[in-house]
Amino acid sequence: MRNNWIPEIEAALHQYLAPPQTAYRRAAEAMAYSAEAGGKRLRPTFVLEFCKLASGDPQKAMAFACAVEMIHTYSLIHDDLPCMDNDDFRRGRPSCHKQFDEATALLAGDALLTRAFETLTDAPLSPEQIAKAVCVLAKCSGINGMVGGQVMDLQNETEAPSAEILNRTYELKTGALIQAACMLGVIAGNSNDKLLEDAREYGLYLGLAFQIIDDILDVSGDETLLGKPVGSDAANGKHTFVTVYGMEKSREMAAQYTQKALTIIQAYPDSESLTELTRELLVRKY
């Protein structure tokens, strides 16, 4: 999957997360270990691409992009903990709690969460833009967003969810942070209410498609490409789109949600790179 933004995102993350020479360096090293482990950098890319779409300067949105990636990384660290999904590997390397220890991993996640909001304020944008970004990211990553979806996801391990509950779980668990990324890009640019709402809706549909493909890959993916073992959902007794709808129907639904996202974004001039990325995500192998 091509992503020309990755080198700039990696360099900015490294700058924000360089471990200080302090007594708490170990936790800072754990933060950097997880945040700099690679990956698609999908969410920060959406920040930068939507900033372009909003006729803004992506370089001024880089702090927003890094903040979203810090939130995403903190969620992965906590997801991998034994009390959550209990995964030993992430992106082909030992999970943070395996490389360090559980307490350090927990604190590294906490620190990334708070560092994200500190980073938002570093953007060379107006106070109004920064305040709006803080509000959007807090809502989308908190109990009414990503965290709420994670709570529902844990409940889905013990209780078979209805189609409505499963859909809502994915909207929050995965879709909310992607929505935040798209909306932060618009906020960093010359935002207008119509584009901001379209960014939110695009992120919703793309998030659903993305998580459904994740479910499919957890059953049929290549561990060497995924960088983690397959079958963890089944091992945890988790109900997913694949277990509820089957593989073929899940693929159809992912394609339908992707098309809804494409319909929204293709209405805008100069959306070719977002269109290409959206299509690539539907057929990704990792």
C-alpha positions as CSV (number, residue, x, y, z in Angstrom):
1,M,0.0,0.0,0.0
2,R,1.5,3.3,-1.1
3,N,1.6,6.2,1.3
4,N,3.9,9.1,0.5
5,W,3.2,10.7,3.8
6,I,4.9,8.0,5.9
7,P,8.4,9.4,6.0
8,E,7.2,12.8,7.2
9,I,4.9,11.3,9.8
10,E,7.6,9.0,11.1
11,A,10.0,12.0,11.4
12,A,7.5,14.1,13.3
13,L,6.5,11.3,15.7
14,H,10.2,10.6,16.4
15,Q,10.7,14.3,17.3
16,Y,7.6,14.4,19.6
17,L,8.5,11.1,21.3
18,A,12.3,11.1,21.7
19,P,12.9,9.7,25.2
20,P,14.3,12.2,27.6
21,Q,17.3,11.5,29.8
22,T,15.2,11.3,33.0
23,A,14.3,8.9,35.8
24,Y,11.2,8.0,33.9
25,R,13.0,7.2,30.6
26,R,11.8,3.6,30.6
27,A,8.2,4.5,30.1
28,A,9.2,7.1,27.5
29,E,11.1,4.4,25.7
30,A,8.0,2.2,25.7
31,M,6.0,5.0,24.2
32,A,8.5,5.4,21.4
33,Y,8.9,1.6,20.9
34,S,5.2,1.2,20.2
35,A,4.6,4.5,18.3
36,E,7.6,4.0,16.0
37,A,6.9,0.3,15.3
38,G,5.7,1.1,11.8
39,G,2.2,0.4,10.4
40,K,0.1,2.0,7.8
41,R,-0.1,5.4,9.4
42,L,-3.6,5.5,8.1
43,R,-5.1,7.9,10.6
44,P,-2.4,10.6,10.4
45,T,-2.6,10.3,6.6
46,F,-6.3,11.1,6.7
47,V,-5.6,14.2,8.8
48,L,-3.1,15.4,6.1
49,E,-5.2,14.4,3.1
50,F,-8.3,16.1,4.4
51,C,-6.4,19.2,5.3
52,K,-5.3,19.3,1.6
53,L,-8.9,18.7,0.6
54,A,-9.9,21.7,2.7
55,S,-7.3,23.9,0.9
56,G,-5.1,24.0,4.0
57,D,-1.3,23.5,4.5
58,P,-0.7,19.9,5.6
59,Q,2.5,20.9,7.4
60,K,0.4,23.0,9.8
61,A,-1.7,19.9,10.4
62,M,1.2,17.6,11.3
63,A,0.8,18.1,15.0
64,F,-2.8,17.0,14.7
65,A,-1.8,14.0,12.6
66,C,0.8,12.9,15.3
67,A,-1.8,13.4,18.1
68,V,-4.2,11.0,16.4
69,E,-1.5,8.4,15.9
70,M,-0.6,8.7,19.6
71,I,-4.2,8.0,20.6
72,H,-4.2,5.0,18.2
73,T,-1.0,3.6,19.6
74,Y,-2.1,4.0,23.2
75,S,-5.2,2.0,22.3
76,L,-3.1,-0.8,20.7
77,I,-0.9,-1.0,23.8
78,H,-3.9,-1.4,26.1
79,D,-5.7,-3.7,23.7
80,D,-2.7,-6.1,23.8
81,L,-2.6,-6.3,27.6
82,P,-3.6,-9.6,29.2
83,C,-6.8,-8.0,30.7
84,M,-7.9,-7.1,27.2
85,D,-7.0,-9.2,24.1
86,N,-3.9,-10.7,25.5
87,D,-1.8,-10.5,22.3
88,D,2.0,-11.1,22.5
89,F,2.9,-9.6,19.2
90,R,2.1,-6.4,17.4
91,R,3.5,-5.4,13.9
92,G,5.9,-8.3,13.9
93,R,7.5,-7.4,17.3
94,P,6.7,-8.3,20.9
95,S,3.8,-6.3,22.3
96,C,4.7,-3.4,24.6
97,H,4.0,-5.4,27.8
98,K,6.2,-8.2,26.5
99,Q,9.1,-6.0,25.5
100,F,8.9,-4.1,28.8
101,D,6.3,-5.2,31.4
102,E,2.6,-4.8,32.1
103,A,2.9,-1.8,34.4
104,T,5.2,0.1,32.1
105,A,3.0,-0.7,29.1
106,L,0.0,0.6,31.0
107,L,1.7,3.8,31.9
108,A,3.1,4.2,28.4
109,G,-0.4,4.0,27.0
110,D,-1.6,6.6,29.6
111,A,1.3,8.9,28.7
112,L,0.6,8.7,24.9
113,L,-3.0,9.6,25.6
114,T,-2.1,12.7,27.4
115,R,0.8,13.5,25.1
116,A,-1.6,13.6,22.3
117,F,-3.5,16.5,23.7
118,E,-0.3,18.3,24.5
119,T,0.7,17.8,20.9
120,L,-2.5,19.2,19.5
121,T,-1.6,22.6,21.1
122,D,1.7,22.6,19.3
123,A,0.0,23.1,15.9
124,P,0.7,26.5,14.3
125,L,-3.0,27.2,14.0
126,S,-5.5,29.5,15.6
127,P,-6.7,29.0,19.2
128,E,-10.2,28.4,17.8
129,Q,-8.9,25.6,15.5
130,I,-7.0,24.0,18.3
131,A,-9.9,24.2,20.7
132,K,-12.2,22.6,18.2
133,A,-9.7,19.8,17.5
134,V,-9.3,19.1,21.2
135,C,-13.1,18.7,21.5
136,V,-13.4,16.4,18.5
137,L,-10.5,14.2,19.4
138,A,-11.6,13.9,23.1
139,K,-15.1,13.0,22.1
140,C,-14.1,10.5,19.5
141,S,-11.5,8.8,21.6
142,G,-13.4,8.7,24.9
143,I,-16.3,6.9,26.4
144,N,-18.7,8.2,23.7
145,G,-16.2,7.1,21.0
146,M,-13.4,4.6,20.8
147,V,-13.4,3.6,24.5
148,G,-17.1,3.0,24.5
149,G,-16.7,0.8,21.5
150,Q,-14.0,-1.2,23.2
151,V,-16.3,-1.7,26.2
152,M,-19.0,-3.0,23.8
153,D,-16.4,-5.2,22.1
154,L,-15.5,-6.9,25.4
155,Q,-19.2,-7.5,26.1
156,N,-19.5,-9.1,22.7
157,E,-17.1,-11.8,23.9
158,T,-19.7,-13.1,26.5
159,E,-23.0,-12.0,24.9
160,A,-24.0,-12.6,21.3
161,P,-24.7,-9.1,19.9
162,S,-27.6,-8.2,17.7
163,A,-26.7,-6.8,14.2
164,E,-27.4,-3.3,15.5
165,I,-25.1,-3.7,18.5
166,L,-22.3,-5.2,16.4
167,N,-22.6,-2.4,13.9
168,R,-22.5,0.2,16.7
169,T,-19.5,-1.4,18.3
170,Y,-17.6,-1.0,15.1
171,E,-18.7,2.5,14.5
172,L,-17.2,3.5,17.9
173,K,-14.3,1.1,18.3
174,T,-12.8,1.7,14.9
175,G,-14.8,4.3,13.1
176,A,-14.7,7.1,15.8
177,L,-11.0,7.6,15.6
178,I,-10.9,7.5,11.8
179,Q,-13.8,10.1,11.9
180,A,-11.7,12.2,14.2
181,A,-8.7,12.1,11.9
182,C,-10.7,13.2,8.9
183,M,-12.4,16.0,10.8
184,L,-9.2,17.2,12.3
185,G,-7.8,17.6,8.8
186,V,-10.8,19.7,7.8
187,I,-10.4,21.8,11.0
188,A,-6.7,22.4,10.2
189,G,-7.6,23.6,6.7
190,N,-10.2,26.1,5.6
191,S,-13.0,24.2,7.0
192,N,-16.7,24.5,6.3
193,D,-19.6,22.8,7.9
194,K,-20.5,20.8,4.8
195,L,-17.0,19.3,4.4
196,L,-16.7,18.7,8.1
197,E,-19.9,16.7,8.1
198,D,-18.9,14.8,4.9
199,A,-15.5,14.0,6.6
200,R,-17.4,12.6,9.6
201,E,-19.6,10.5,7.5
202,Y,-16.8,9.3,5.3
203,G,-14.8,8.2,8.4
204,L,-17.9,6.3,9.7
205,Y,-18.3,4.2,6.5
206,L,-14.6,3.7,6.0
207,G,-14.2,2.7,9.7
208,L,-16.9,0.0,9.3
209,A,-15.3,-1.4,6.2
210,F,-11.8,-1.3,7.7
211,Q,-12.9,-3.3,10.8
212,I,-14.8,-5.8,8.7
213,I,-11.7,-6.4,6.7
214,D,-9.8,-6.8,10.0
215,D,-12.3,-9.5,11.0
216,I,-11.7,-11.3,7.7
217,L,-7.9,-11.1,8.0
218,D,-8.1,-12.5,11.5
219,V,-9.5,-15.6,10.0
220,S,-7.8,-15.9,6.6
221,G,-4.8,-13.5,6.8
222,D,-1.1,-14.2,6.5
223,E,0.6,-13.9,9.9
224,T,3.9,-12.8,8.3
225,L,2.1,-9.8,6.7
226,L,-0.1,-9.0,9.7
227,G,2.7,-9.1,12.1
228,K,0.6,-10.9,14.7
229,P,-1.1,-14.3,15.0
230,V,-4.4,-14.9,13.3
231,G,-7.4,-16.4,15.1
232,S,-7.2,-14.2,18.2
233,D,-10.9,-13.2,17.9
234,A,-11.9,-16.9,17.9
235,A,-9.6,-17.6,20.8
236,N,-11.2,-14.9,22.8
237,G,-14.7,-16.0,21.9
238,K,-15.4,-12.7,20.2
239,H,-18.4,-12.2,18.0
240,T,-17.4,-10.5,14.8
241,F,-19.0,-9.8,11.4
242,V,-17.4,-13.0,10.1
243,T,-19.0,-15.1,12.9
244,V,-22.3,-13.4,12.6
245,Y,-22.6,-13.0,8.8
246,G,-20.0,-15.4,7.3
247,M,-17.1,-14.6,5.1
248,E,-18.8,-13.9,1.8
249,K,-21.5,-11.6,3.3
250,S,-18.8,-9.8,5.3
251,R,-16.9,-9.1,2.1
252,E,-20.0,-7.8,0.5
253,M,-20.7,-5.5,3.4
254,A,-17.2,-4.1,3.4
255,A,-17.5,-3.4,-0.3
256,Q,-20.8,-1.6,0.3
257,Y,-19.5,0.6,3.1
258,T,-16.4,1.4,0.9
259,Q,-18.6,2.5,-1.9
260,K,-20.6,4.8,0.4
261,A,-17.3,6.3,1.5
262,L,-16.2,6.7,-2.1
263,T,-19.4,8.3,-3.1
264,I,-18.9,11.0,-0.5
265,I,-15.3,11.8,-1.3
266,Q,-15.5,11.6,-5.1
267,A,-17.8,14.6,-5.0
268,Y,-14.8,16.8,-4.2
269,P,-12.2,18.0,-6.7
270,D,-8.6,16.8,-6.1
271,S,-9.7,13.8,-4.1
272,E,-7.8,11.3,-6.3
273,S,-5.3,10.3,-3.6
274,L,-8.1,9.7,-1.0
275,T,-10.1,7.8,-3.6
276,E,-7.1,5.5,-4.3
277,L,-6.4,4.9,-0.6
278,T,-10.0,4.1,0.1
279,R,-10.0,1.5,-2.7
280,E,-6.7,0.0,-1.6
281,L,-8.0,-0.5,2.0
282,L,-10.8,-2.8,0.8
283,V,-8.3,-5.2,-0.8
284,R,-5.5,-4.9,1.8
285,K,-3.7,-8.0,3.0
286,Y,-2.5,-6.5,6.4
